Every structure is written in structure tokens, then in C-alpha cells.
């Protein structure tokens, strides 16, 4: 589990450097007793996301309503390590690792959404339901750029309890939330807190940037990855994804991916589509106002402010350029630029308005397809 970077360089929808925060927990071999509870009395009235802590359903009501739709996921993965057992001789080694995370039942067909990093390199996946029943699952697809993965379990419909989703854009600071997951191999664990902030940027497993993340102080630890962050109406706001810490344990700063993006990517994967993202290829300095600033040599940890051969390089963008608009629409910050690019498709042509040494220029750029891994320092 790595500490998320607070101010690092970004590459056209990318934070360069900094690994994903919550890695799947190592299997401990510990046997956990599953306690069956009666959930028939759960209340499920629809209420706005933005509420005080005294409104909406109680934590117990939300748990009774939603926990049947939250699963524990055991994963066996084959990991290739360069410079492993034969590293002294320039070779590589492969080893088997076991991990654990959580997931959300997406529909009655058996599709389950989780974090990509939970199921990465999986050779076998097992899904454990709240009542102690377990079924094998297969990986349908994943997208490292958004840290979303989809698996499918062949379980009876009686075991499948799809959860409802909120509009993640409606989340507001102070909204009460709960997290359900399997921290430290303890399935069905509930923690509570609030939305600490919205619109955060976090680093995806492939070093690209996930925008629109929801920050929370609800305790999140290894094993919570892929589980839901739930609002006061019992709806999923997003998937718990990362924590910021110096000790690999929750320090009250956790992040969930935005549920709107989670659903969009999941629908594409379930539909058999290959998820593609637009790509520019510039390393940006973190900014909160005044546009998106392409880094200059030494200003960030990026090796190349303008990636060689990228759409940015072909269009003639230079280090130090300040991008102030896309297709005439103002860009106020680095995050705004990344979010705007995410709204386009590879192959589309855009016009960037830039400030270069005090002179305004308009540059036409044809967007590429985001590579599997971001170039970074």
C-alpha cells in the first residue's frame, strides 16, 4: 500500500508516479465466522444524498439493506517479478500470491464490480456471500485507468442482491457515509464517517489520473478495496480504492472512485467492449487556477514534459505552455483539463488555446489512445 502523492506531476489525464494506494491484503489463512442476521426489516426510503448525520437511514438499517449485495473476494494471482529469484543473472521469476478484497453485486445476472487492482493477474477468483456461501467467479474485464474490474459469478438468483447507485456528482462535503468490506480478512465489516471532500484526483494502477474521487474519513484498510462507499439512502457513491498513509493502515484519509465512472466502465466491460481513453501526452504541474501548465524540466518528477511521439509532441506543444481552453471552453486547473479530455474519444480533433510566453496561440491536436501505462519519472 503506497502513500498517495499530494502534489505530483500529471500526464494528460495522468498523475505520473505514485502507485495505487490500497493493495489487496495478503491471505492470512484466518477462519472468520460469518454471523447471519435478519435483514427483512430494512427501511429503504429514497432521500437526498446531502443530509445531516441525523437524517436518512441509520447505520444498522443501511447495513441490513445493503450487506447482502456486498461480497468478499478471494483472489489467487500469478505475479511476474523481474529480477526475482534469478535476478542476479538478468532473469525474472513468477510467484503465486493470494489476496482479498470486496465487491458490489451489480445485477441479477451475477456481474460484480470491484477494483481492478483486486483482480489484477488473477488465476482464480472466489466470491463469498454474507450468508457463508461461496462460488467461483471468472474475470470479465478490467480497466487499470479507472481501477474498475468486473467479475461474474454463477450463483442462484436468490443469492444476488444488486445495490442501487447514487449520482456521485451529488455528493457533498459533510454527507454521512458508510463503507462495507473485508479489512484484514474480516468480511461484513462496517465503518462510518462523512464525505471529507469531493473532486479529488488519485493515481490509477497504471499511473494515469482518476478524477472526481470522493474523500472520506470512514476507516478503510487492506481488504476494503472494491467495496462500496454508501450514502444515507443506502446507495453506492463509489468503490473504496485508496488510503493516504505512512503506515499501511487507515489514517482517516480514504478515497473512493466516482460511482458514475464505475458504472460507465462496468457497462462497457459487460457489453464486451474494449475500454479506450483519449490521450494527449503531456506532463502537467499541479495547479488549482490559471489553466493547466505543462511542466518544464526539473519542475516535476516527469522524465519528459512532452512525451516523444505523442499527440502533444506532434501538435507542437512545448514545456511551459499554459492550456487555458479546449474547443473554446475555459480550463481553470489541471484537474479540469484531465476531466475535459476524459470526455473525448481517441481520434477526435480538438483545439487547444494556450499561453506561450505571454502570447495566445491556438493549436489543433488529434487525440490518441491512452497507452497501457503512463510514461513517468
Secondary structure, DSSP 4 states (H G I P E B T S, - for coil): --PPPSS--EESSBB-S---S-PPEEP-----PPPP---TT-------S---TTSS--HHHHHHHHGGGEEEEEEEEEEEEETSTTGGGT-EEEEEEEEEEEEEE-STTSEEEE-HHHHTTEEEEEEE-TTS-EEEEEEEEEETTTTEEEEEE---GGG--PPPB--GGG--TT-EEEEEE-GGG-TTEEEEEEEEEEEEEEE-TTSBEEEEEEEE-S---TT-TTPEEE-TTS-EEEEEEEE--SSSS--S-EEEEEHHHHHHHHHHHHTTPPP--EE--BEEE--SSSSEEEP-TTTSS-S-SB-TTSHHHHHT--TT-EEEEETTEE--SHHHHHHHHHTS-TT-EEEEEEEETTEEEEEEEE-EEPPSS----
